[in-house]
Amino acid sequence: MHSFTSEDLLQYIYGETSTAKTAAIKAALEIDWSLQEKLALLTSSKTELENVSFSPSSKSIENILNYAQKVAEEMAPTA
């Protein structure tokens, strides 16, 4: 029996697995209770993340832009 990682299950959840891997995961889910629990947890986490409402503060955006400008200036060739 194949051992699937959390990454494999995430790819399965998002429909990013090959046909063969999808079939293998489905077959494993039919008999592996532990894998079923992992899938349920990851699916629940995905749903929760989709429902998160987040907006960064203006100060956070300003800090990021200032940092990006500083790095760009440091990397710019000097004449």
DSSP file (Angstrom, degrees, kcal/mol; ACC not computed):
  #  RESIDUE AA STRUCTURE BP1 BP2  ACC     N-H-->O    O-->H-N    N-H-->O    O-->H-N    TCO  KAPPA ALPHA  PHI   PSI    X-CA   Y-CA   Z-CA
    1    1 A M              0   0    0      0, 0.0     2,-0.2     0, 0.0     0, 0.0   0.000 360.0 360.0 360.0 140.7    0.0    0.0    0.0
    2    2 A H        -     0   0    0     22,-0.1     2,-0.6     1,-0.0     0, 0.0  -0.534 360.0-135.3 -80.9 143.2    1.2    3.5   -0.9
    3    3 A S        -     0   0    0     -2,-0.2     2,-0.4    32,-0.0    -1,-0.0  -0.894  21.1-155.3-100.2 118.5    1.9    6.0    1.9
    4    4 A F        -     0   0    0     -2,-0.6     2,-0.1    21,-0.1     0, 0.0  -0.761   4.9-141.4 -98.9 139.9    0.5    9.4    0.9
    5    5 A T     >  -     0   0    0     -2,-0.4     4,-2.0     1,-0.1     5,-0.1  -0.392  29.6-105.3 -89.2 169.6    1.8   12.7    2.4
    6    6 A S  H  > S+     0   0    0      1,-0.2     4,-2.4     2,-0.2     5,-0.2   0.862 123.8  56.8 -61.2 -35.2   -0.2   15.7    3.4
    7    7 A E  H  > S+     0   0    0      2,-0.2     4,-2.3     1,-0.2    -1,-0.2   0.906 104.4  51.4 -63.7 -41.5    1.1   17.4    0.2
    8    8 A D  H  > S+     0   0    0      1,-0.2     4,-2.0     2,-0.2    -1,-0.2   0.923 111.2  48.2 -59.1 -43.8   -0.3   14.6   -1.8
    9    9 A L  H  X S+     0   0    0     -4,-2.0     4,-2.7     2,-0.2    -2,-0.2   0.875 109.2  52.3 -67.8 -36.7   -3.7   15.1   -0.1
   10   10 A L  H  X S+     0   0    0     -4,-2.4     4,-2.2     2,-0.2    -1,-0.2   0.916 109.5  49.4 -64.3 -41.6   -3.6   18.8   -0.7
   11   11 A Q  H  <>S+     0   0    0     -4,-2.3     5,-3.7     1,-0.2     6,-0.5   0.890 111.5  50.4 -62.4 -38.1   -2.9   18.3   -4.4
   12   12 A Y  H ><5S+     0   0    0     -4,-2.0     3,-1.3     3,-0.2    -2,-0.2   0.926 109.1  50.8 -63.9 -46.4   -5.9   15.8   -4.4
   13   13 A I  H 3<5S+     0   0    0     -4,-2.7    -2,-0.2     1,-0.3    -1,-0.2   0.892 113.8  44.4 -59.3 -41.4   -8.2   18.3   -2.6
   14   14 A Y  T 3<5S-     0   0    0     -4,-2.2    -1,-0.3    -5,-0.2    -2,-0.2   0.348 116.0-113.6 -88.8   6.8   -7.3   21.0   -5.2
   15   15 A G  T < 5S+     0   0    0     -3,-1.3    -3,-0.2    -4,-0.2    -2,-0.1   0.830  79.5 125.7  69.1  32.9   -7.6   18.7   -8.1
   16   16 A E      < +     0   0    0     -5,-3.7     2,-0.2    -6,-0.2    -4,-0.2   0.244  39.7 102.4-108.3  11.7   -3.9   18.8   -9.0
   17   17 A T  S    S-     0   0    0     -6,-0.5    -9,-0.0    -5,-0.2    -8,-0.0  -0.635  75.9-105.9 -94.6 155.0   -3.1   15.1   -9.0
   18   18 A S     >  -     0   0    0     -2,-0.2     4,-2.7     1,-0.1     5,-0.2  -0.224  35.7-104.4 -67.4 166.0   -2.7   12.9  -12.0
   19   19 A T  H  > S+     0   0    0      1,-0.2     4,-2.2     2,-0.2     5,-0.2   0.905 122.8  49.2 -58.9 -42.4   -5.5   10.5  -12.9
   20   20 A A  H  > S+     0   0    0      2,-0.2     4,-2.2     1,-0.2    -1,-0.2   0.917 112.6  46.0 -65.6 -43.6   -3.4    7.6  -11.6
   21   21 A K  H  > S+     0   0    0      2,-0.2     4,-2.7     1,-0.2     5,-0.2   0.889 110.9  53.4 -68.6 -37.8   -2.6    9.3   -8.3
   22   22 A T  H  X S+     0   0    0     -4,-2.7     4,-2.6     1,-0.2    -1,-0.2   0.933 110.3  47.4 -60.0 -45.9   -6.2   10.3   -7.9
   23   23 A A  H  X S+     0   0    0     -4,-2.2     4,-2.3     1,-0.2    -2,-0.2   0.895 112.1  50.3 -62.7 -40.5   -7.3    6.7   -8.3
   24   24 A A  H  X S+     0   0    0     -4,-2.2     4,-2.3     2,-0.2    -2,-0.2   0.905 111.5  47.5 -65.7 -41.5   -4.7    5.5   -5.9
   25   25 A I  H  X S+     0   0    0     -4,-2.7     4,-2.6     2,-0.2    -2,-0.2   0.923 111.5  50.8 -65.9 -43.6   -5.7    8.0   -3.3
   26   26 A K  H  X S+     0   0    0     -4,-2.6     4,-1.2     1,-0.2    -2,-0.2   0.911 111.5  48.2 -59.9 -42.3   -9.4    7.1   -3.7
   27   27 A A  H  X S+     0   0    0     -4,-2.3     4,-0.6     1,-0.2     3,-0.4   0.913 112.6  48.1 -64.4 -42.7   -8.6    3.4   -3.3
   28   28 A A  H >X S+     0   0    0     -4,-2.3     4,-2.3     1,-0.2     3,-1.1   0.875 106.1  58.0 -66.1 -37.0   -6.5    4.1   -0.2
   29   29 A L  H 3< S+     0   0    0     -4,-2.6    -1,-0.2     1,-0.2    -2,-0.2   0.801  97.5  62.7 -63.8 -28.1   -9.2    6.3    1.3
   30   30 A E  H 3< S+     0   0    0     -4,-1.2    -1,-0.2    -3,-0.4    -2,-0.2   0.770 121.1  19.5 -67.6 -25.0  -11.6    3.3    1.1
   31   31 A I  H << S+     0   0    0     -3,-1.1     2,-0.8    -4,-0.6    -2,-0.2   0.568 106.7  80.9-121.9 -12.8   -9.5    1.2    3.5
   32   32 A D     X  -     0   0    0     -4,-2.3     4,-2.0     1,-0.2     5,-0.1  -0.828  47.1-176.8-107.9 101.8   -7.2    3.6    5.4
   33   33 A W  H  > S+     0   0    0     -2,-0.8     4,-2.1     1,-0.2    -1,-0.2   0.878  85.6  54.6 -63.0 -39.3   -9.0    5.3    8.3
   34   34 A S  H  > S+     0   0    0      1,-0.2     4,-2.2     2,-0.2    -1,-0.2   0.898 108.1  49.0 -62.4 -41.3   -6.0    7.4    9.2
   35   35 A L  H  > S+     0   0    0      1,-0.2     4,-2.5     2,-0.2    -1,-0.2   0.883 108.4  54.3 -65.8 -38.5   -5.8    8.7    5.7
   36   36 A Q  H  X S+     0   0    0     -4,-2.0     4,-2.4     2,-0.2    -2,-0.2   0.903 108.6  49.1 -60.4 -41.7   -9.5    9.6    5.8
   37   37 A E  H  X S+     0   0    0     -4,-2.1     4,-2.4     2,-0.2    -2,-0.2   0.909 110.6  49.9 -65.8 -42.5   -8.9   11.6    9.0
   38   38 A K  H  X S+     0   0    0     -4,-2.2     4,-2.5     1,-0.2     5,-0.2   0.921 111.8  48.5 -60.9 -44.2   -6.0   13.5    7.5
   39   39 A L  H  X S+     0   0    0     -4,-2.5     4,-2.7     1,-0.2     5,-0.2   0.912 110.7  50.7 -63.1 -42.7   -8.1   14.3    4.4
   40   40 A A  H  X S+     0   0    0     -4,-2.4     4,-2.3     2,-0.2    -1,-0.2   0.906 111.5  48.2 -62.1 -42.1  -11.0   15.5    6.6
   41   41 A L  H  X S+     0   0    0     -4,-2.4     4,-2.4     2,-0.2    -2,-0.2   0.929 113.9  45.7 -64.6 -45.7   -8.7   17.7    8.6
   42   42 A L  H  X S+     0   0    0     -4,-2.5     4,-2.3     2,-0.2    -2,-0.2   0.887 113.0  50.2 -66.3 -38.7   -7.1   19.2    5.5
   43   43 A T  H  X S+     0   0    0     -4,-2.7     4,-2.0     2,-0.2    -1,-0.2   0.906 111.7  48.5 -65.2 -41.6  -10.5   19.7    3.8
   44   44 A S  H  X S+     0   0    0     -4,-2.3     4,-2.3    -5,-0.2    -2,-0.2   0.904 111.0  50.3 -63.8 -42.2  -11.8   21.4    7.0
   45   45 A S  H  X S+     0   0    0     -4,-2.4     4,-2.5     2,-0.2    -2,-0.2   0.896 108.6  52.6 -63.6 -40.4   -8.7   23.7    7.1
   46   46 A K  H  X S+     0   0    0     -4,-2.3     4,-2.0     2,-0.2    -1,-0.2   0.919 109.9  48.6 -60.6 -44.6   -9.2   24.6    3.5
   47   47 A T  H  X S+     0   0    0     -4,-2.0     4,-0.9     1,-0.2    -2,-0.2   0.910 111.3  49.6 -62.8 -43.4  -12.8   25.6    4.1
   48   48 A E  H >< S+     0   0    0     -4,-2.3     3,-0.7     1,-0.2     4,-0.3   0.910 110.1  50.7 -63.2 -42.4  -11.8   27.7    7.2
   49   49 A L  H >< S+     0   0    0     -4,-2.5     3,-1.1     1,-0.2    -1,-0.2   0.870 105.6  56.2 -63.9 -36.5   -9.1   29.5    5.2
   50   50 A E  H 3< S+     0   0    0     -4,-2.0    -1,-0.2     1,-0.2    -2,-0.2   0.761 107.5  50.4 -66.2 -23.4  -11.5   30.3    2.4
   51   51 A N  T << S+     0   0    0     -4,-0.9     2,-0.3    -3,-0.7    -1,-0.2   0.416  83.3 113.2 -95.7   0.5  -13.8   32.0    5.0
   52   52 A V    <   -     0   0    0     -3,-1.1     2,-0.6    -4,-0.3    -3,-0.0  -0.570  53.4-155.0 -76.7 132.0  -11.1   34.2    6.6
   53   53 A S        +     0   0    0     -2,-0.3     2,-0.4     2,-0.0    -2,-0.1  -0.942  24.2 166.8-108.5 122.2  -11.5   37.9    6.0
   54   54 A F        +     0   0    0     -2,-0.6    -2,-0.0     2,-0.0     0, 0.0  -0.996  19.4 173.7-143.4 133.7   -8.2   39.7    6.2
   55   55 A S        -     0   0    0     -2,-0.4    -2,-0.0     0, 0.0     2,-0.0  -0.969  30.7-129.2-136.5 122.2   -7.0   43.2    5.2
   56   56 A P        -     0   0    0      0, 0.0     2,-0.0     0, 0.0    -2,-0.0  -0.325  32.4-102.8 -67.6 152.9   -3.5   44.3    6.2
   57   57 A S     >  -     0   0    0      1,-0.1     4,-2.0     4,-0.0     5,-0.2  -0.321  25.9-114.3 -70.9 158.6   -3.1   47.6    8.0
   58   58 A S  H  > S+     0   0    0      1,-0.2     4,-2.5     2,-0.2     5,-0.2   0.867 118.2  56.3 -60.2 -36.5   -1.9   50.6    6.0
   59   59 A K  H  > S+     0   0    0      2,-0.2     4,-2.5     1,-0.2    -1,-0.2   0.893 105.4  50.8 -64.2 -40.4    1.2   50.6    8.2
   60   60 A S  H  > S+     0   0    0      2,-0.2     4,-2.2     1,-0.2    -2,-0.2   0.926 111.5  47.2 -63.5 -44.3    2.0   47.0    7.1
   61   61 A I  H  X S+     0   0    0     -4,-2.0     4,-2.5     1,-0.2    -2,-0.2   0.918 112.0  50.6 -62.6 -43.4    1.6   47.9    3.5
   62   62 A E  H  X S+     0   0    0     -4,-2.5     4,-2.6     1,-0.2    -2,-0.2   0.913 109.8  50.6 -61.3 -43.5    3.8   51.0    3.9
   63   63 A N  H  X S+     0   0    0     -4,-2.5     4,-2.3     2,-0.2    -1,-0.2   0.905 111.1  48.4 -61.4 -42.4    6.5   48.9    5.6
   64   64 A I  H  X S+     0   0    0     -4,-2.2     4,-2.6     2,-0.2    -2,-0.2   0.930 113.0  47.1 -64.3 -45.9    6.5   46.3    2.8
   65   65 A L  H  X S+     0   0    0     -4,-2.5     4,-2.3     2,-0.2    -2,-0.2   0.896 112.3  50.1 -64.1 -40.5    6.7   49.0    0.1
   66   66 A N  H  X S+     0   0    0     -4,-2.6     4,-2.3     2,-0.2    -1,-0.2   0.908 111.8  48.3 -63.5 -41.8    9.5   50.8    1.9
   67   67 A Y  H  X S+     0   0    0     -4,-2.3     4,-2.6     2,-0.2     5,-0.2   0.928 111.0  50.3 -64.2 -44.7   11.4   47.6    2.3
   68   68 A A  H  X S+     0   0    0     -4,-2.6     4,-2.4     1,-0.2    -2,-0.2   0.899 111.0  49.1 -61.6 -40.4   11.0   46.7   -1.4
   69   69 A Q  H  X S+     0   0    0     -4,-2.3     4,-2.3     2,-0.2    -1,-0.2   0.918 110.6  50.7 -65.0 -42.7   12.2   50.2   -2.4
   70   70 A K  H  X S+     0   0    0     -4,-2.3     4,-2.1     1,-0.2    -2,-0.2   0.922 112.0  46.5 -60.9 -45.4   15.2   49.9   -0.2
   71   71 A V  H  X S+     0   0    0     -4,-2.6     4,-1.8     1,-0.2    -1,-0.2   0.903 111.4  51.9 -64.4 -41.5   16.1   46.5   -1.6
   72   72 A A  H  X S+     0   0    0     -4,-2.4     4,-1.1    -5,-0.2    -1,-0.2   0.895 110.1  48.9 -62.2 -40.2   15.6   47.7   -5.2
   73   73 A E  H  < S+     0   0    0     -4,-2.3     3,-0.2     1,-0.2    -1,-0.2   0.892 110.6  50.6 -67.3 -38.7   17.9   50.7   -4.5
   74   74 A E  H  < S+     0   0    0     -4,-2.1    -1,-0.2     1,-0.2    -2,-0.2   0.819 114.0  45.0 -67.6 -30.1   20.6   48.4   -3.0
   75   75 A M  H  < S+     0   0    0     -4,-1.8    -1,-0.2    -5,-0.1    -2,-0.2   0.620  88.4 106.9 -89.4 -13.7   20.4   46.1   -6.0
   76   76 A A  S  < S-     0   0    0     -4,-1.1     2,-0.1    -3,-0.2    -3,-0.0  -0.415  79.9-108.8 -68.2 138.0   20.4   48.9   -8.6
   77   77 A P        -     0   0    0      0, 0.0     2,-0.4     0, 0.0    -1,-0.1  -0.400  30.5-129.8 -66.4 141.6   23.7   49.2  -10.5
   78   78 A T              0   0    0      1,-0.1     0, 0.0    -2,-0.1     0, 0.0  -0.727 360.0 360.0 -93.7 143.3   25.7   52.3   -9.6
   79   79 A A              0   0    0     -2,-0.4    -1,-0.1     0, 0.0     0, 0.0   0.451 360.0 360.0 -94.8 360.0   27.0   54.5  -12.4
